[in-house]
């Protein structure tokens, strides 16, 4: 997990281009999603974290976004109910 506040924009874009960063998450809400998600783009920089796999995000206790990862979210939700 990489916090957005701990990485400069040049390095961030470089890692995204190399596919080292594929997913973004909200540290406070414990939600992760794609980098193109409109919900994720609106979050505050200090709450934003990055992952390279969904497994990494899940291991840290994050759940899938209900907007951009709808199928994964439904599986997650059904698993808890």
C-alpha positions as CSV (number, residue, x, y, z in Angstrom):
1,X,0.0,0.0,0.0
2,X,1.3,3.4,-1.0
3,X,-0.1,6.6,0.5
4,X,-0.7,9.4,-1.9
5,X,0.9,11.9,0.4
6,X,4.2,9.8,0.5
7,X,4.7,9.9,-3.3
8,X,5.2,12.8,-5.7
9,X,3.1,13.1,-8.9
10,X,5.9,12.3,-11.3
11,X,6.7,9.0,-9.5
12,X,3.0,8.2,-9.2
13,X,2.4,8.5,-13.0
14,X,5.6,6.5,-13.6
15,X,4.3,3.7,-11.4
16,X,0.8,3.8,-13.0
17,X,2.4,3.6,-16.5
18,X,4.5,0.6,-15.4
19,X,1.4,-1.1,-14.0
20,X,2.8,-1.1,-10.5
21,X,-0.2,0.8,-9.3
22,X,-3.6,-0.4,-10.6
23,X,-6.1,0.3,-7.9
24,X,-6.8,3.3,-5.6
25,X,-8.5,3.2,-2.2
26,X,-9.8,5.4,0.6
27,X,-7.9,4.9,3.8
28,X,-10.7,6.1,6.0
29,X,-13.6,4.2,4.4
30,X,-11.6,1.1,3.6
31,X,-12.9,1.0,0.0
32,X,-10.8,0.3,-3.1
33,X,-11.6,0.7,-6.8
34,X,-10.1,1.4,-10.3
35,X,-8.1,4.5,-10.9
36,X,-10.8,5.7,-13.4
37,X,-13.6,5.6,-10.9
38,X,-15.4,9.0,-10.5
39,X,-15.9,8.3,-6.7
40,X,-12.2,7.7,-6.2
41,X,-11.2,10.8,-8.1
42,X,-13.3,13.0,-5.7
43,X,-11.6,11.8,-2.5
44,X,-9.1,13.9,-0.5
45,X,-5.4,13.3,-1.3
46,X,-4.6,12.6,2.4
47,X,-7.2,9.7,2.4
48,X,-6.0,8.2,-0.9
49,X,-3.9,5.0,-1.1
50,X,-2.7,2.8,-4.0
51,X,-2.5,-1.0,-4.6
52,X,-1.1,-3.1,-7.3
53,X,-3.6,-6.0,-6.8
54,X,-7.1,-6.6,-5.4
55,X,-5.6,-9.3,-3.1
56,X,-3.3,-6.7,-1.5
57,X,-6.3,-4.4,-0.9
58,X,-8.4,-7.2,0.5
59,X,-5.6,-8.5,2.8
60,X,-5.5,-5.0,4.3
61,X,-9.3,-5.0,5.0
62,X,-10.5,-2.9,2.1
63,X,-13.8,-3.7,0.3
64,X,-14.6,-3.3,-3.4
65,X,-16.2,-0.1,-4.7
66,X,-19.9,-0.4,-5.5
67,X,-19.6,1.8,-8.6
68,X,-16.6,0.7,-10.6
69,X,-16.3,-2.9,-9.2
70,X,-20.0,-3.7,-9.0
71,X,-19.6,-7.5,-9.5
72,X,-16.9,-7.8,-6.9
73,X,-18.9,-5.6,-4.6
74,X,-22.0,-7.8,-4.9
75,X,-19.9,-10.9,-4.2
76,X,-18.4,-9.2,-1.1
77,X,-21.8,-8.0,0.1
78,X,-23.4,-11.4,-0.3
79,X,-20.5,-13.0,1.6
80,X,-21.2,-10.8,4.6
81,X,-25.0,-11.2,4.7
